[in-house]
Amino acid sequence: LAAGQGSRMRSSLPKVLHPLGGRPLLLHVLETGAAIAEGKPVVVVGAEQPAVRSALDGRAEIVEQLQPLGTGDAVRSVPGALRRSGPVLVLSADVPLIRAETLRQLLETHASGEAACTLLSVVPDDPSGMGRVQRDIEGHVGRILEEGDMPRGMVPPIECNAGVYVFEGDQLWPALDRLSADNAQAEYYLTDIVELMDGRVSAVTAADPSETIGINDRRHLAAAEAVLRRRLLDELMAAGVTIEDPATTFIDAGVRIGADSVISPMTTIGRGSSLGSGCRIGPMAELRAVRAGDRVSIGSAHLEDCVLGDDVSVGPYCRVRPNTVLASGVELGTHAEVKNSTVGSSTRINHFSCVLDSDVGKDVNIGAGTVTCNFDGGEKHRTTIGDRVFVGSNTTIVAPVRIGDRAYIGAGSLVNADVPAGALAVGRARQRNIEGWAARRRSPRG
């Protein structure tokens, strides 16, 4: 169910598309469901939510709830062609932390009994805003009470509804037609269907209440983020990754890190990233969609949408921008920026350099203060530097330029023409010494 408007999020972005661990809430739920159920899921979306449709990208059958008339109406919106007679698993897109193991237990419990519905319940520390599960003397679920309808004298521990259900399809679809909207919100609540099942409703209590956090506002989102982040870090540490300070380390869902890697404090590793074994990252590093090999070292740097080979070293205050490939053994020292470039193996770009839109060969030395000028005010141009080239410090290379293999560029040069292989290019004014000038400059005028 993904049709909720999410007004309490105070956002133009649909609630189910807000990111959790770098991935929309809706996709967390879909991926968990796909791990335990076969076939294409059905997602009920609200009217005029093209962004939700786009995010699904063919992963599900989409059903539109024309008017926001509640969760019961959302399920009832599923057309006959998609209605199944067997077990129907109903998930909420705003309950994203449910584990596949919990859903599997729910399905197994349902299959082993004769219930028309088996729901997931929880005994939370704070039941505020949650529907209360009321059982009969035989332990069957008789109804779900909203918080305002809870009878006096009901004291903790309070069993609550987690918003996850398994129905028998042949019992679900007819019962939906019997739902009433006779309530303050004039909506059809899926929870009301429990009373229509004539006591044939059972419940499985979630062992971990944090799995059932529902996202209604940004405070809930932050709470879920903390739970998911710790869950992901625990999985990485169990797989042989050292997280020096979990409290200040942020790693998105789906990130892969090899064994014996060390992640230092204040580090963020975003979605789409993968690191090999034996890497050292941070402190204060930020990586977004970075694919790195083994034994890569990254200091307090910012890297985005780039590829790093084995044994690459990126020092402090460097920035590696999108569409960059650093081959094995490349070294970036400090305050270096590389964008939309390929850099060959064992090349060194050590200090205060800016390499933009360039193809740099292997075993090249880029001296401190080197800049490849890529933009002429109208178009961007590429620089090509061959293998084993030496570029002296404070060199300015004005693209488009090709520098051949084993060429030397004198320090302080302005290079705006091609340099042949093996040549020395010096593009600076000849030094002139004026004897006695300093003394005359310091003497009183007149």
C-alpha positions as a LaTeX table, in Angstrom:
\begin{tabular}{lrrr}
\hline
Residue & $x$ (\AA) & $y$ (\AA) & $z$ (\AA) \\
\hline
Leu1 & 0.00 & 0.00 & 0.00 \\
Ala2 & 1.68 & 3.21 & $-1.21$ \\
Ala3 & $-1.20$ & 5.61 & $-1.77$ \\
Gly4 & $-0.90$ & 7.66 & 1.43 \\
Gln5 & $-0.46$ & 11.39 & 0.94 \\
Gly6 & 1.97 & 11.76 & 3.84 \\
Ser7 & 0.84 & 15.27 & 4.75 \\
Arg8 & 2.72 & 15.17 & 8.06 \\
Met9 & 6.01 & 14.93 & 6.17 \\
Arg10 & 5.43 & 18.52 & 5.00 \\
Ser11 & 7.06 & 17.74 & 1.68 \\
Ser12 & 6.38 & 17.95 & $-2.04$ \\
Leu13 & 7.97 & 14.50 & $-2.34$ \\
Pro14 & 5.53 & 11.59 & $-1.81$ \\
Lys15 & 6.13 & 10.00 & 1.58 \\
Val16 & 6.97 & 6.58 & 0.17 \\
Leu17 & 9.80 & 8.10 & $-1.90$ \\
His18 & 11.63 & 9.69 & 1.02 \\
Pro19 & 15.05 & 8.04 & 1.28 \\
Leu20 & 15.96 & 5.66 & 4.06 \\
Gly21 & 19.52 & 4.41 & 3.94 \\
Gly22 & 19.84 & 6.03 & 0.51 \\
Arg23 & 16.85 & 4.16 & $-0.94$ \\
Pro24 & 13.13 & 5.11 & $-1.11$ \\
Leu25 & 10.89 & 3.63 & 1.60 \\
Leu26 & 8.81 & 1.88 & $-1.04$ \\
Leu27 & 11.78 & 0.01 & $-2.52$ \\
His28 & 12.81 & $-1.32$ & 0.89 \\
Val29 & 9.39 & $-2.92$ & 1.28 \\
Leu30 & 9.34 & $-4.27$ & $-2.28$ \\
Glu31 & 12.76 & $-5.87$ & $-1.95$ \\
Thr32 & 11.88 & $-7.50$ & 1.35 \\
Gly33 & 8.64 & $-8.87$ & $-0.08$ \\
Ala34 & 10.44 & $-10.17$ & $-3.16$ \\
Ala35 & 12.79 & $-12.16$ & $-0.92$ \\
Ile36 & 9.95 & $-14.34$ & 0.40 \\
Ala37 & 7.18 & $-14.22$ & $-2.22$ \\
Glu38 & 7.07 & $-15.18$ & $-5.88$ \\
Gly39 & 5.41 & $-13.28$ & $-8.69$ \\
Lys40 & 5.06 & $-9.60$ & $-9.45$ \\
Pro41 & 3.73 & $-7.53$ & $-6.56$ \\
Val42 & 0.76 & $-5.19$ & $-6.83$ \\
Val43 & 1.36 & $-1.63$ & $-5.60$ \\
Val44 & $-1.58$ & 0.67 & $-4.90$ \\
Val45 & $-0.60$ & 4.29 & $-5.55$ \\
Gly46 & $-2.49$ & 7.53 & $-5.14$ \\
Ala47 & $-3.89$ & 9.59 & $-7.96$ \\
Glu48 & $-1.53$ & 12.08 & $-9.58$ \\
Gln49 & 1.64 & 10.45 & $-8.24$ \\
Pro50 & 3.78 & 10.06 & $-11.39$ \\
Ala51 & 6.97 & 10.10 & $-9.33$ \\
Val52 & 5.91 & 6.93 & $-7.52$ \\
Arg53 & 5.11 & 5.23 & $-10.81$ \\
Ser54 & 8.50 & 6.24 & $-12.17$ \\
Ala55 & 10.32 & 4.94 & $-9.10$ \\
Leu56 & 8.68 & 1.53 & $-9.51$ \\
Asp57 & 10.17 & 1.26 & $-13.01$ \\
Gly58 & 8.34 & $-1.93$ & $-13.97$ \\
Arg59 & 8.95 & $-3.72$ & $-10.67$ \\
Ala60 & 5.23 & $-4.07$ & $-9.91$ \\
Glu61 & 1.70 & $-4.04$ & $-11.23$ \\
Ile62 & 0.38 & $-0.56$ & $-10.47$ \\
Val63 & $-3.16$ & 0.09 & $-9.26$ \\
Glu64 & $-4.41$ & 3.63 & $-8.74$ \\
Gln65 & $-6.63$ & 4.56 & $-5.82$ \\
Leu66 & $-8.72$ & 7.32 & $-7.36$ \\
Gln67 & $-9.73$ & 8.95 & $-4.06$ \\
Pro68 & $-7.99$ & 8.78 & $-0.66$ \\
Leu69 & $-10.67$ & 6.78 & 1.11 \\
Gly70 & $-8.50$ & 4.73 & 3.45 \\
Thr71 & $-6.50$ & 1.52 & 3.51 \\
Gly72 & $-9.51$ & $-0.71$ & 3.04 \\
Asp73 & $-10.49$ & 1.14 & $-0.10$ \\
Ala74 & $-6.88$ & 0.93 & $-1.31$ \\
Val75 & $-6.93$ & $-2.87$ & $-1.17$ \\
Arg76 & $-10.42$ & $-2.90$ & $-2.67$ \\
Ser77 & $-9.04$ & $-0.92$ & $-5.64$ \\
Val78 & $-7.17$ & $-4.02$ & $-6.85$ \\
Pro79 & $-9.06$ & $-5.16$ & $-9.97$ \\
Gly80 & $-10.49$ & $-8.63$ & $-10.33$ \\
Ala81 & $-7.82$ & $-9.74$ & $-12.78$ \\
Leu82 & $-5.16$ & $-9.25$ & $-10.09$ \\
Arg83 & $-7.08$ & $-10.73$ & $-7.18$ \\
Arg84 & $-5.63$ & $-14.02$ & $-6.00$ \\
Ser85 & $-7.51$ & $-16.77$ & $-4.19$ \\
Gly86 & $-4.55$ & $-18.03$ & $-2.17$ \\
Pro87 & $-2.63$ & $-16.22$ & 0.57 \\
Val88 & $-2.38$ & $-12.46$ & 0.01 \\
Leu89 & 0.42 & $-10.60$ & 1.80 \\
Val90 & $-0.44$ & $-6.94$ & 2.46 \\
Leu91 & 2.49 & $-4.65$ & 3.31 \\
Ser92 & 2.62 & $-0.93$ & 4.02 \\
Ala93 & 5.18 & 1.13 & 2.12 \\
Asp94 & 5.69 & 3.28 & 5.21 \\
Val95 & 6.78 & 0.31 & 7.37 \\
Pro96 & 10.17 & $-0.28$ & 5.71 \\
Leu97 & 12.21 & $-2.12$ & 8.35 \\
Ile98 & 10.38 & $-5.45$ & 8.32 \\
Arg99 & 12.84 & $-8.31$ & 7.88 \\
Ala100 & 12.28 & $-11.14$ & 5.44 \\
Glu101 & 12.61 & $-13.61$ & 8.32 \\
Thr102 & 9.69 & $-11.98$ & 10.13 \\
Leu103 & 7.49 & $-12.14$ & 7.03 \\
Arg104 & 8.48 & $-15.75$ & 6.50 \\
Gln105 & 7.43 & $-16.59$ & 10.06 \\
Leu106 & 4.13 & $-14.77$ & 9.51 \\
Leu107 & 3.42 & $-16.76$ & 6.35 \\
Glu108 & 4.38 & $-20.07$ & 7.95 \\
Thr109 & 2.14 & $-19.42$ & 10.94 \\
His110 & $-0.74$ & $-18.55$ & 8.66 \\
Ala111 & $-0.22$ & $-21.66$ & 6.54 \\
Ser112 & $-0.13$ & $-23.95$ & 9.59 \\
Gly113 & $-3.50$ & $-22.78$ & 10.92 \\
Glu114 & $-7.00$ & $-22.19$ & 9.69 \\
Ala115 & $-7.16$ & $-18.41$ & 10.13 \\
Ala116 & $-8.70$ & $-16.21$ & 7.47 \\
Cys117 & $-6.19$ & $-13.53$ & 8.43 \\
Thr118 & $-2.89$ & $-13.53$ & 10.30 \\
Leu119 & $-1.54$ & $-10.14$ & 11.26 \\
Leu120 & 1.77 & $-8.95$ & 12.64 \\
Ser121 & 1.54 & $-7.39$ & 16.08 \\
Val122 & 4.09 & $-5.67$ & 18.28 \\
Val123 & 4.48 & $-4.65$ & 21.90 \\
Pro124 & 6.20 & $-1.27$ & 21.53 \\
Asp125 & 7.77 & 0.88 & 24.22 \\
Asp126 & 5.59 & 3.75 & 23.05 \\
Pro127 & 2.25 & 2.70 & 21.54 \\
Ser128 & 1.18 & 6.26 & 20.74 \\
Gly129 & $-0.80$ & 6.49 & 17.52 \\
Met130 & $-0.97$ & 2.73 & 16.97 \\
Gly131 & $-4.07$ & 0.56 & 16.79 \\
Arg132 & $-4.53$ & $-1.79$ & 19.75 \\
Val133 & $-5.02$ & $-5.52$ & 19.24 \\
Gln134 & $-7.87$ & $-6.89$ & 21.32 \\
Arg135 & $-8.00$ & $-10.68$ & 21.75 \\
Asp136 & $-10.81$ & $-12.92$ & 22.92 \\
Ile137 & $-10.49$ & $-15.44$ & 25.75 \\
Glu138 & $-9.18$ & $-18.06$ & 23.31 \\
Gly139 & $-6.39$ & $-15.77$ & 22.12 \\
His140 & $-7.90$ & $-14.96$ & 18.73 \\
Val141 & $-7.85$ & $-11.37$ & 17.54 \\
Gly142 & $-11.36$ & $-9.98$ & 17.84 \\
Arg143 & $-10.79$ & $-6.42$ & 16.69 \\
Ile144 & $-8.29$ & $-3.60$ & 16.39 \\
Leu145 & $-9.08$ & $-0.49$ & 18.39 \\
Glu146 & $-7.87$ & 2.95 & 17.48 \\
Glu147 & $-6.04$ & 4.76 & 20.25 \\
Gly148 & $-9.01$ & 6.98 & 21.07 \\
Asp149 & $-11.31$ & 3.97 & 21.43 \\
Met150 & $-9.11$ & 2.09 & 23.89 \\
Pro151 & $-11.09$ & 1.07 & 27.00 \\
Arg152 & $-10.07$ & 2.42 & 30.37 \\
Gly153 & $-7.87$ & 0.22 & 32.44 \\
Met154 & $-5.85$ & $-1.09$ & 29.48 \\
Val155 & $-2.28$ & $-0.88$ & 30.78 \\
Pro156 & 1.11 & $-1.79$ & 29.31 \\
Pro157 & 2.30 & $-4.04$ & 27.87 \\
Ile158 & $-0.07$ & $-3.15$ & 25.05 \\
Glu159 & $-0.17$ & $-5.27$ & 21.90 \\
Cys160 & $-0.47$ & $-3.12$ & 18.79 \\
Asn161 & $-1.13$ & $-3.65$ & 15.10 \\
Ala162 & 1.99 & $-3.38$ & 12.90 \\
Gly163 & 0.04 & $-2.94$ & 9.65 \\
Val164 & 1.23 & $-6.17$ & 8.01 \\
Tyr165 & $-1.27$ & $-8.90$ & 7.14 \\
Val166 & $-1.71$ & $-12.26$ & 5.42 \\
Phe167 & $-5.25$ & $-12.92$ & 4.17 \\
Glu168 & $-6.86$ & $-15.86$ & 2.48 \\
Gly169 & $-7.86$ & $-14.31$ & $-0.82$ \\
Asp170 & $-11.26$ & $-16.00$ & $-0.99$ \\
Gln171 & $-12.05$ & $-14.48$ & 2.43 \\
Leu172 & $-10.47$ & $-11.08$ & 1.84 \\
Trp173 & $-12.17$ & $-9.89$ & $-1.32$ \\
Pro174 & $-15.79$ & $-10.52$ & $-0.21$ \\
Ala175 & $-15.09$ & $-8.97$ & 3.20 \\
Leu176 & $-13.82$ & $-5.77$ & 1.59 \\
Asp177 & $-17.24$ & $-5.18$ & 0.08 \\
Arg178 & $-18.75$ & $-5.25$ & 3.58 \\
Leu179 & $-16.52$ & $-2.50$ & 4.98 \\
Ser180 & $-18.23$ & 0.67 & 6.18 \\
Ala181 & $-17.00$ & 4.26 & 6.16 \\
Asp182 & $-19.13$ & 5.16 & 9.16 \\
Asn183 & $-16.38$ & 6.91 & 11.10 \\
Ala184 & $-15.07$ & 10.41 & 11.73 \\
Gln185 & $-12.79$ & 10.32 & 8.68 \\
Ala186 & $-15.42$ & 8.77 & 6.39 \\
Glu187 & $-12.79$ & 6.25 & 5.27 \\
Tyr188 & $-12.69$ & 2.49 & 4.81 \\
Tyr189 & $-10.18$ & 1.04 & 7.27 \\
Leu190 & $-8.51$ & $-2.28$ & 6.52 \\
Thr191 & $-8.33$ & $-2.87$ & 10.28 \\
Asp192 & $-12.14$ & $-3.06$ & 10.42 \\
Ile193 & $-12.01$ & $-6.24$ & 8.36 \\
Val194 & $-10.82$ & $-8.11$ & 11.45 \\
Glu195 & $-14.30$ & $-7.91$ & 13.00 \\
Leu196 & $-15.79$ & $-9.33$ & 9.79 \\
Met197 & $-13.68$ & $-12.49$ & 9.98 \\
Asp198 & $-15.78$ & $-14.05$ & 12.77 \\
Gly199 & $-12.89$ & $-14.71$ & 15.13 \\
Arg200 & $-10.72$ & $-16.39$ & 12.50 \\
Val201 & $-7.86$ & $-13.94$ & 12.93 \\
Ser202 & $-4.53$ & $-14.83$ & 14.55 \\
Ala203 & $-1.45$ & $-12.75$ & 15.24 \\
Val204 & 2.31 & $-13.19$ & 15.30 \\
Thr205 & 4.17 & $-10.83$ & 17.60 \\
Ala206 & 7.33 & $-9.28$ & 16.17 \\
Ala207 & 10.38 & $-10.13$ & 18.29 \\
Asp208 & 12.03 & $-6.80$ & 17.49 \\
Pro209 & 9.70 & $-3.79$ & 17.84 \\
Ser210 & 12.04 & $-1.63$ & 15.76 \\
Glu211 & 11.05 & $-3.61$ & 12.66 \\
Thr212 & 7.56 & $-2.16$ & 12.86 \\
Ile213 & 8.41 & 1.54 & 12.98 \\
Gly214 & 5.88 & 3.34 & 10.81 \\
Ile215 & 6.95 & 6.50 & 9.00 \\
Asn216 & 4.42 & 9.29 & 9.46 \\
Asp217 & 6.68 & 12.30 & 9.91 \\
Arg218 & 10.35 & 13.20 & 9.75 \\
Arg219 & 10.93 & 12.24 & 13.38 \\
His220 & 9.83 & 8.70 & 12.57 \\
Leu221 & 12.07 & 8.78 & 9.51 \\
Ala222 & 15.07 & 9.77 & 11.63 \\
Ala223 & 14.30 & 6.99 & 14.12 \\
Ala224 & 14.09 & 4.43 & 11.32 \\
Glu225 & 17.33 & 5.73 & 9.81 \\
Ala226 & 19.13 & 5.15 & 13.10 \\
Val227 & 17.81 & 1.58 & 13.32 \\
Leu228 & 18.68 & 0.74 & 9.73 \\
Arg229 & 22.12 & 2.33 & 9.95 \\
Arg230 & 23.03 & 0.27 & 13.01 \\
Arg231 & 21.66 & $-2.86$ & 11.37 \\
Leu232 & 23.81 & $-2.28$ & 8.28 \\
Leu233 & 26.92 & $-1.55$ & 10.34 \\
Asp234 & 26.42 & $-4.69$ & 12.41 \\
Glu235 & 26.20 & $-6.76$ & 9.22 \\
Leu236 & 29.43 & $-5.24$ & 7.91 \\
Met237 & 31.28 & $-5.79$ & 11.17 \\
Ala238 & 30.09 & $-9.40$ & 11.26 \\
Ala239 & 31.56 & $-9.79$ & 7.76 \\
Gly240 & 35.03 & $-8.62$ & 8.86 \\
Val241 & 34.89 & $-4.83$ & 8.42 \\
Thr242 & 36.18 & $-2.60$ & 11.22 \\
Ile243 & 33.92 & 0.38 & 12.00 \\
Glu244 & 35.93 & 2.49 & 14.42 \\
Asp245 & 33.01 & 4.65 & 15.55 \\
Pro246 & 29.55 & 3.38 & 14.57 \\
Ala247 & 27.91 & 6.47 & 16.08 \\
Thr248 & 29.46 & 8.74 & 13.44 \\
Thr249 & 29.57 & 6.37 & 10.47 \\
Phe250 & 26.83 & 6.50 & 7.83 \\
Ile251 & 26.66 & 3.72 & 5.24 \\
Asp252 & 23.71 & 3.29 & 2.87 \\
Ala253 & 21.84 & 0.09 & 2.17 \\
Gly254 & 23.39 & $-2.03$ & $-0.56$ \\
Val255 & 26.97 & $-0.80$ & $-0.02$ \\
Arg256 & 29.51 & $-3.64$ & $-0.21$ \\
Ile257 & 32.82 & $-3.54$ & 1.69 \\
Gly258 & 35.44 & $-6.28$ & 1.71 \\
Ala259 & 36.94 & $-7.93$ & 4.76 \\
Asp260 & 39.77 & $-6.30$ & 6.71 \\
Ser261 & 38.73 & $-2.83$ & 5.59 \\
Val262 & 38.74 & $-0.07$ & 8.21 \\
Ile263 & 36.20 & 2.76 & 8.25 \\
Ser264 & 37.27 & 5.70 & 10.41 \\
Pro265 & 34.95 & 8.16 & 12.20 \\
Met266 & 32.78 & 10.81 & 10.52 \\
Thr267 & 32.64 & 8.89 & 7.24 \\
Thr268 & 29.69 & 8.62 & 4.84 \\
Ile269 & 29.52 & 5.94 & 2.14 \\
Gly270 & 26.51 & 6.39 & $-0.12$ \\
Arg271 & 24.42 & 4.11 & $-2.28$ \\
Gly272 & 26.01 & 2.48 & $-5.29$ \\
Ser273 & 29.40 & 2.19 & $-3.59$ \\
Ser274 & 31.51 & $-0.94$ & $-3.31$ \\
Leu275 & 34.96 & $-1.33$ & $-1.76$ \\
Gly276 & 37.35 & $-4.24$ & $-1.96$ \\
Ser277 & 39.23 & $-5.84$ & 0.91 \\
Gly278 & 41.89 & $-4.18$ & 3.01 \\
Cys279 & 40.73 & $-0.61$ & 2.34 \\
Arg280 & 41.15 & 2.32 & 4.74 \\
Ile281 & 38.53 & 5.06 & 4.52 \\
Gly282 & 38.40 & 8.32 & 6.47 \\
Pro283 & 38.23 & 9.95 & 8.84 \\
Met284 & 35.77 & 12.51 & 7.47 \\
Ala285 & 35.49 & 10.96 & 4.01 \\
Glu286 & 32.39 & 11.15 & 1.82 \\
Leu287 & 31.89 & 8.57 & $-0.94$ \\
Arg288 & 28.93 & 8.48 & $-3.32$ \\
Ala289 & 28.65 & 5.72 & $-5.94$ \\
Val290 & 32.37 & 4.88 & $-5.67$ \\
Arg291 & 33.60 & 1.53 & $-6.98$ \\
Ala292 & 37.00 & 0.77 & $-5.52$ \\
Gly293 & 39.34 & $-2.21$ & $-5.61$ \\
Asp294 & 41.48 & $-3.74$ & $-2.88$ \\
Arg295 & 43.82 & $-1.89$ & $-0.51$ \\
Val296 & 42.47 & 1.54 & $-1.44$ \\
Ser297 & 43.25 & 4.37 & 0.97 \\
Ile298 & 41.03 & 7.47 & 1.10 \\
Gly299 & 41.56 & 10.29 & 3.58 \\
Ser300 & 39.23 & 13.17 & 4.38 \\
Ala301 & 38.18 & 13.51 & 0.74 \\
His302 & 35.00 & 13.73 & $-1.35$ \\
Leu303 & 34.49 & 11.19 & $-4.15$ \\
Glu304 & 31.45 & 10.76 & $-6.38$ \\
Asp305 & 30.55 & 8.38 & $-9.21$ \\
Cys306 & 34.09 & 7.21 & $-9.92$ \\
Val307 & 36.12 & 4.02 & $-10.24$ \\
Leu308 & 39.35 & 3.32 & $-8.35$ \\
Gly309 & 41.66 & 0.40 & $-9.06$ \\
Asp310 & 43.67 & $-1.56$ & $-6.53$ \\
Asp311 & 46.17 & 0.27 & $-4.29$ \\
Val312 & 44.91 & 3.76 & $-5.13$ \\
Ser313 & 45.67 & 6.44 & $-2.55$ \\
Val314 & 43.56 & 9.60 & $-2.20$ \\
Gly315 & 44.88 & 12.07 & 0.35 \\
Pro316 & 43.15 & 14.72 & 2.45 \\
Tyr317 & 41.03 & 17.48 & 0.92 \\
Cys318 & 40.92 & 15.89 & $-2.52$ \\
Arg319 & 37.83 & 15.81 & $-4.72$ \\
Val320 & 37.21 & 13.11 & $-7.33$ \\
Arg321 & 34.21 & 14.03 & $-9.44$ \\
Pro322 & 31.92 & 11.96 & $-11.70$ \\
Asn323 & 33.12 & 9.91 & $-14.67$ \\
Thr324 & 36.65 & 9.55 & $-13.37$ \\
Val325 & 38.67 & 6.33 & $-13.48$ \\
Leu326 & 41.87 & 6.06 & $-11.43$ \\
Ala327 & 43.86 & 2.97 & $-12.41$ \\
Ser328 & 45.82 & 0.83 & $-9.97$ \\
Gly329 & 48.47 & 2.55 & $-7.91$ \\
Val330 & 47.40 & 6.13 & $-8.68$ \\
Glu331 & 48.27 & 8.63 & $-5.95$ \\
Leu332 & 46.39 & 11.85 & $-5.24$ \\
Gly333 & 48.22 & 13.86 & $-2.60$ \\
Thr334 & 46.40 & 16.77 & $-1.02$ \\
His335 & 44.00 & 19.39 & $-2.43$ \\
Ala336 & 43.83 & 17.67 & $-5.82$ \\
Glu337 & 40.71 & 17.63 & $-8.00$ \\
Val338 & 40.04 & 15.21 & $-10.87$ \\
Lys339 & 36.89 & 15.31 & $-13.00$ \\
Asn340 & 35.70 & 13.34 & $-16.05$ \\
Ser341 & 39.18 & 11.93 & $-16.55$ \\
Thr342 & 41.06 & 8.66 & $-16.89$ \\
Val343 & 44.35 & 8.39 & $-15.03$ \\
Gly344 & 46.75 & 5.55 & $-15.82$ \\
Ser345 & 48.42 & 3.23 & $-13.35$ \\
Ser346 & 51.09 & 4.53 & $-10.96$ \\
Thr347 & 50.49 & 8.15 & $-11.94$ \\
Arg348 & 51.06 & 10.74 & $-9.20$ \\
Ile349 & 49.02 & 13.93 & $-8.83$ \\
Asn350 & 50.42 & 14.99 & $-5.54$ \\
His351 & 49.60 & 18.55 & $-4.55$ \\
Phe352 & 47.18 & 21.40 & $-5.35$ \\
Ser353 & 46.38 & 20.29 & $-8.88$ \\
Cys354 & 43.24 & 20.34 & $-10.99$ \\
Val355 & 42.90 & 17.73 & $-13.75$ \\
Leu356 & 39.68 & 18.20 & $-15.73$ \\
Asp357 & 38.42 & 16.39 & $-18.83$ \\
Ser358 & 41.76 & 14.69 & $-19.35$ \\
Asp359 & 43.22 & 11.34 & $-20.38$ \\
Val360 & 46.45 & 10.81 & $-18.47$ \\
Gly361 & 48.76 & 7.87 & $-19.16$ \\
Lys362 & 50.60 & 5.61 & $-16.77$ \\
Asp363 & 53.55 & 6.52 & $-14.55$ \\
Val364 & 53.03 & 10.26 & $-15.07$ \\
Asn365 & 54.15 & 12.89 & $-12.58$ \\
Ile366 & 51.86 & 15.91 & $-12.30$ \\
Gly367 & 53.68 & 18.63 & $-10.38$ \\
Ala368 & 52.11 & 20.82 & $-7.71$ \\
Gly369 & 49.84 & 23.58 & $-8.97$ \\
Thr370 & 49.18 & 22.02 & $-12.39$ \\
Val371 & 45.85 & 22.88 & $-14.03$ \\
Thr372 & 44.31 & 21.55 & $-17.23$ \\
Cys373 & 42.14 & 24.37 & $-18.57$ \\
Asn374 & 39.15 & 22.68 & $-20.21$ \\
Phe375 & 36.63 & 25.47 & $-20.85$ \\
Asp376 & 36.99 & 28.21 & $-23.48$ \\
Gly377 & 33.83 & 30.03 & $-22.46$ \\
Gly378 & 31.67 & 28.12 & $-24.90$ \\
Glu379 & 32.82 & 24.50 & $-25.04$ \\
Lys380 & 34.85 & 22.07 & $-22.99$ \\
His381 & 37.93 & 20.40 & $-24.49$ \\
Arg382 & 40.07 & 17.43 & $-23.48$ \\
Thr383 & 43.74 & 17.17 & $-22.64$ \\
Thr384 & 45.70 & 14.02 & $-23.50$ \\
Ile385 & 48.92 & 13.23 & $-21.65$ \\
Gly386 & 50.93 & 10.16 & $-22.69$ \\
Asp387 & 52.82 & 7.62 & $-20.60$ \\
Arg388 & 55.78 & 8.54 & $-18.38$ \\
Val389 & 55.36 & 12.26 & $-18.90$ \\
Phe390 & 56.86 & 14.68 & $-16.38$ \\
Val391 & 54.82 & 17.84 & $-15.81$ \\
Gly392 & 56.67 & 20.43 & $-13.75$ \\
Ser393 & 55.03 & 22.40 & $-10.97$ \\
Asn394 & 52.75 & 25.37 & $-11.65$ \\
Thr395 & 52.04 & 24.32 & $-15.23$ \\
Thr396 & 48.93 & 25.49 & $-17.07$ \\
Ile397 & 47.75 & 23.26 & $-19.92$ \\
Val398 & 45.17 & 24.88 & $-22.20$ \\
Ala399 & 43.04 & 22.25 & $-23.96$ \\
Pro400 & 42.77 & 20.87 & $-26.54$ \\
Val401 & 46.37 & 19.69 & $-26.22$ \\
Arg402 & 48.19 & 16.37 & $-26.72$ \\
Ile403 & 51.43 & 15.69 & $-24.86$ \\
Gly404 & 53.37 & 12.70 & $-26.20$ \\
Asp405 & 54.95 & 9.84 & $-24.26$ \\
Arg406 & 58.03 & 10.60 & $-22.14$ \\
Ala407 & 57.78 & 14.35 & $-22.75$ \\
Tyr408 & 58.94 & 16.88 & $-20.16$ \\
Ile409 & 57.14 & 20.11 & $-19.33$ \\
Gly410 & 59.23 & 22.76 & $-17.62$ \\
Ala411 & 57.92 & 24.15 & $-14.34$ \\
Gly412 & 55.83 & 27.30 & $-14.66$ \\
Ser413 & 55.01 & 26.68 & $-18.33$ \\
Leu414 & 51.89 & 27.67 & $-20.22$ \\
Val415 & 51.25 & 24.86 & $-22.71$ \\
Asn416 & 48.76 & 25.68 & $-25.48$ \\
Ala417 & 50.16 & 23.55 & $-28.32$ \\
Asp418 & 50.88 & 19.85 & $-28.79$ \\
Val419 & 54.15 & 18.51 & $-27.36$ \\
Pro420 & 55.88 & 15.71 & $-29.34$ \\
Ala421 & 56.91 & 12.49 & $-27.62$ \\
Gly422 & 60.23 & 12.79 & $-25.81$ \\
Ala423 & 60.38 & 16.59 & $-26.21$ \\
Leu424 & 60.96 & 19.27 & $-23.58$ \\
Ala425 & 58.38 & 22.06 & $-23.62$ \\
Val426 & 59.13 & 25.33 & $-21.85$ \\
Gly427 & 56.46 & 27.97 & $-22.18$ \\
Arg428 & 57.50 & 30.87 & $-19.96$ \\
Ala429 & 59.28 & 34.21 & $-20.25$ \\
Arg430 & 63.06 & 34.20 & $-19.93$ \\
Gln431 & 64.26 & 35.37 & $-16.52$ \\
Arg432 & 65.89 & 38.81 & $-16.42$ \\
Asn433 & 68.13 & 39.94 & $-13.52$ \\
Ile434 & 68.58 & 43.72 & $-12.97$ \\
Glu435 & 71.68 & 44.39 & $-10.87$ \\
Gly436 & 71.33 & 46.96 & $-8.06$ \\
Trp437 & 67.58 & 47.35 & $-8.54$ \\
Ala438 & 66.66 & 46.44 & $-4.94$ \\
Ala439 & 68.93 & 49.06 & $-3.38$ \\
Arg440 & 67.56 & 51.77 & $-5.65$ \\
Arg441 & 64.01 & 50.69 & $-4.81$ \\
Arg442 & 64.65 & 51.08 & $-1.08$ \\
Ser443 & 66.49 & 54.41 & $-1.26$ \\
Pro444 & 64.59 & 57.67 & $-0.47$ \\
Arg445 & 63.06 & 59.23 & $-3.54$ \\
Gly446 & 64.54 & 62.34 & $-4.96$ \\
\hline
\end{tabular}
